[in-house]
Amino acid sequence: MAEAQVAARAQSATARSRTGAFPTRLGRSRYVLVLTLLIVLAAGFAAGLLAIDNPMPAGSAGFWRIAELRASGILAMAIVATCQAFATVSFQTVTNNRIITPSIMGFESLYIAVQTSAVFFLGAAGITAVTGLGQFALQIALMVGLSLLLYGWLLSGKYGNLQIMLLVGIIIGGGLGAVSTFMQRLLTPSEFDVLTARLFGSVSNADSAYFPVAIPLCALAAAGLWLSAKRLNVLALGRDAAVNLGLRHRAEVLRVLVLVAVLMAVSTALVGPMTFLGFLVATLAYQFADTHDHRLVFPVAALTGFVVLAGAYLVMKHVFYAQGVVSIIIELVGGTVFLIVILRKGRL
């Protein structure tokens, strides 16, 4: 009898050890190893960006002054990586689709339309009209406001439908893109050159004056999603399962989408469009973390995003001396990964 009780307790303990985020100890150890490796890579790339080609002697006052100037770019990368990672992972969860990104809702198209309109109506000097802390906050407000209008209209009604919302987002994005293209064709060559420099996603677009607005918004929205990790785990099971488990599905989806809109607005207004960065980071994070628990996926995704951005800038700037093409390379790699996932029918 005693032996039977011992065996039952052992089986119960084994069952408990196989539940949760990781089914085995090996999976947990693998996650810790991956997280540690990403932290080391992130720290190494950040140190490289601060120190490599610094003309002043290491440790001198001039060295730290130059490093401080470079640190603003690293901070911008961290903000963008966090925004894109948290937003994309959460968006894919609430839509139950791992091959779409929040960019589908037209954030980049609205950013391009604002920049193009400024140059079209005010000339080359119009770029200065959309720079500055006030204009940065206004662009974020426009993007979030458009998203709230779209979500409130299409999700709060009796026949609210997430798929229709995505379709309307695609149509709005396409319409804004068409209007922007039309205005760009009417610009002079010099105005078009000035505008083009702003339309490529680049860390150089980020101004340290924007950080007092960007950092709190990013931190609050990311914290809100991380604290909602358990509810996101339930949402990932699908609408019917979430409702059966007592979750207010529509209200929860709307709340998550609002936080996603804030993150995407901050990222886009800060550095410009980076359509496939979030998709690339989320896809890699799912593979690296190898777990369904969002509390564990989020840190891996954010670190992966920073490693991708910082590593790309470090290599392109100090090896190929072409830091301006970093966003193009990221988009190319992200687009290629997207096509691979599509062709493999989402088996990643």
N, C-alpha and C positions, 0 to 999 in steps of 0.2 A: 504494500500500500504506500509506504514511504517512497519507494523507488518510483512508483507511478506519479506521485505528487512532484517529485524532483524533475521527472521527465516533462510533465505538463508545464512546470515553471520555466524550464529551459526552452520549450517550444514557444511559450508566451514571450520570453525575452528575445528569442530569435525573431519572432514576428514583429515585435516593437522595433528592433534594430533595423528591420527592412522597410519600415514606414518612414514617412517624412521626406525631406528633400533628396536624400541619397539612399538607394537601396542597399548599399554595401559600404564598408569602411574604406574600400579601395576608391570608391567614387568620392568620398569625403576628402581623402588624402590627395586625390588628383585635383580637386577644386582648390585646396589650400596651396598646392604647388603652382597651379596656374595663376592664382591671385598673387602669390609672392613674386612670380616671374614678371607679371605685368607691372607690379609696383617697382621692381628693380629697373625694368626697361623704361618706365615713365620717368623715374628719377634720373637715370642715365641720360636719356634724351634731353631732359630739361637742363641738366648740368652742361651737356654738350652745347646746347643753344646759348647758354650764358657765357661759356668760357672759350669756345673755339673761335679763333681769329679775333680775340680781344687784344687790341694792340698794347694795352697797358700791362705792366708786370702783375702777376697773380698776387692778390692780397692787398694791393695798393688802393689808395682812395680813388684813383682814376679807374681802376679795374672794377670796383664795386659801383661806381657811377655809371659806367657803360652797361654793366650787368643789370643795374636797376632799370635802365631804359629798355633793355631786351626783355626784362621780366614782364612788362606789360603785354608783350606778344604771347608769352607763355600763359599768362593769366587768361588772355582772350581764348587761347586754344582750350584751356581747361573749361571755360564757360561753354564754349561751343560743343565740346565733347560731351559734357554733362547734359546739356539741353537736347542734343540730337539723340543721345543714348536713351535717356529716360523717356523722351517723347515717342520715339519709334517703337521701343519695346511695349510701352503702354498702349499705343495706338493699334499695334498688331494684335494685342491681347483682346481689346474690346471689339475689334472687327473680326476676330477669329481668322485672320489671314496674315501669313508671314511673308507675303510678296508685295505688300504695299507699304507706303510710308506716309507720314503726315503731310508731306509735300503735295500729295494728291489734292489737298484742300485749297490749293492756290496761294500759299504764303509767298512763294518765290515770285509768282506772277504779279501779285499785288506790289511787292517790293520793286520789281522791274517797271511796273506801270507808274509808280510814284517817281522813281528816278528819271524815267523817260519823259514824263509830263513836265518835270521841273526844267529839263534842258529844252524841251520843245517850246514851252511858253516863255521861258526866261533867258534862253540862250545858254552858252557855255558857263556863264556865271551862275546859272540855276543850280549847279551842283552845290554851291555854297549855301543855297537856300534850304537844302535838305540835310545839312550837316549841323552839328551842335546838339547839346543835351536836350533842348526843348523839342527839336525836330525828331530826334531819336525816340523820345518818349511818345511823340505824336504818331510815328510810324508803328510803334508797338500797339498803341491804342487803336489804330485803324485796323490792324490785323486781328487783334483779339475781338474788337467790336464786330467785324465781319463774321468771324467764327461764331460768336455768341448769337448773332442774328440768324445765322444758318442753322445752328444746333437748336435754338429755341423754336424756330419755325418748323423744322423737319422732324424733331424728336419729341416735342412736347404734345403734339396733337394726338388725337385718338388713333390715327393710323400712322403714327410715327414709324419710320423705317430707316435703318442704318444704311442699307444698300442705296436707297434713293438719295440719302444725304451725300454719300460718296459720289454718286453720279452727278448730282448738282454741283458739288465741289469741283469735279473735273471740268464740267461745262463752264463754270465761272472762271476757272483758271485758264482754260482755252480762250475764252472771250477776252480776258485781260491781256493775254499774250498776243492775240491778234491785233488789238488796239495799240499795244506797245510797238509791235512790228510796223504797223502803218505809220506811226509817228516817227519811228527811227528812219524810215525811208525818206522822210521829208527833211531830215536834218542835213546840215552842211557837213562835209568830211571832217572838219576840225571839231564840230560839236559831237559828231558820232564817235570820234576817237576819245574825247573826254568822257562820254557816257559809257563806252565799252569798258574802260578801266574800272568803273564802278559796278558793272554788272557781273564781273567775275568774282566768285566767292574768294576772299583773301583775308588773311589775318591783318594785313596792312591797312584794311579798311577800318579796323577797330581803333577807336580813340579812347585813351585812358579816361577821358572826361565822361564817357558813357558808363563806366563801371559802377558809380554810385546808384544807378538805376538798374543796370543789368545784373549785378551780383545778387542783390536782395530778391529780385524777381525769380532768378534762376534757383537760388537756394530755397525759397519758399515753395515754389512749384515742385521742385525735385523732392523736397522733404514730404510734401503732401502725397506724392505718388509712392514714395518709399513707405510711408505710414499706412498706405492703402494696399500694401503688397498682399496681405491675406485675402482681401476682397478681390484683387486682381487674379489671384490664384483660382478663386471661385468663378470669376467671369470667363476665365480661359476654358472652363468646362462647357460653355455654351449657355444660351439664354434659358432653355428649359431646365437644365440642371441647376443654374444659379437661382431661378425662381423657386424651384422645389426645395432648395436649401435655405430659403428665407431671405434672399438678397433682393432688394429693390433694384431690379436690373436697369430700368430706364434711367432712374435718378443717378445711379452709380456711374453708368456710361456717360451721362451728361457731365457729371462732375469731373471724371477723368479727362474727357475731351476738352473741357475748359482749361485744365492744367496743361494739357498737351499744347493747346493753342498759345498759352503764355510762353512756354519753352520755345516753341518754334518761332514765335514772333521775336523773342529776344535774340535767338541765334541768327535769324535772317537779317534783322535790322542791324546787328552788330557787325557781321562780316560779309553778308550777301548770300546768294543762293549756293547751297551745297546739297543738291538733290539726292544723291546716292550715298552720302556719307552715313546717314542714319541707317539706311538699309544694310550697308556693308558692316557697320558696327554691330547691329542687332543680330545679323546672321552669324558673325564670328562669335558673338557672346553666347548664343545658344549652344554652339559647338563647344566652346571652351568650358562653360559652366556645367553643361550636361545635367541640368536640373530644371524642374518646373517652377521652383520657388522664386518669386520675383525679388525677394529680399536678397537673394544671392546672385541673381542675374544682373540686377541694376549696377552693383559695383564693378562687376566684370565688364559690362557694356561701357560704362563711363571710362574705365581705365583703358579699354581697348580703343575707344575713340581718341583718347589723348595720345596713346602710343602711335596710332596711325597718323594723326596730324603732326605731332612733334617729330616722329621718325621721318615722315615724308619731307617736312621742311628742313630737317637737318641734312638729309642726303642731297636733296635738290639744291640747297643753298651752298653747301661746302664741298660737294663732290662734282655736281654738274653746273653749279653757278647759274641756276635757272629757277630761283624760288618763286617766280611769278607763275609758273606752270603747275604748281603743286595742286591746286584745285582741279585742274584739267586731268592730272594723273589720277587723283582720287575718284573723280567722276568716271573716268575710263575703267578703273579697276572695279568700282562699285557697279557700274553698268554691266560689266562682264559677269560679275558674280550674280547679278539679277537674272541675266539670260541663262546662266547655268542652272539656277534654281527653277526657273520657268521650264526649261527643257527636261529637268529631272522631276517635274511635277510636284515640287515642294517637298521632296523627300529629305532635304537637309534638316 
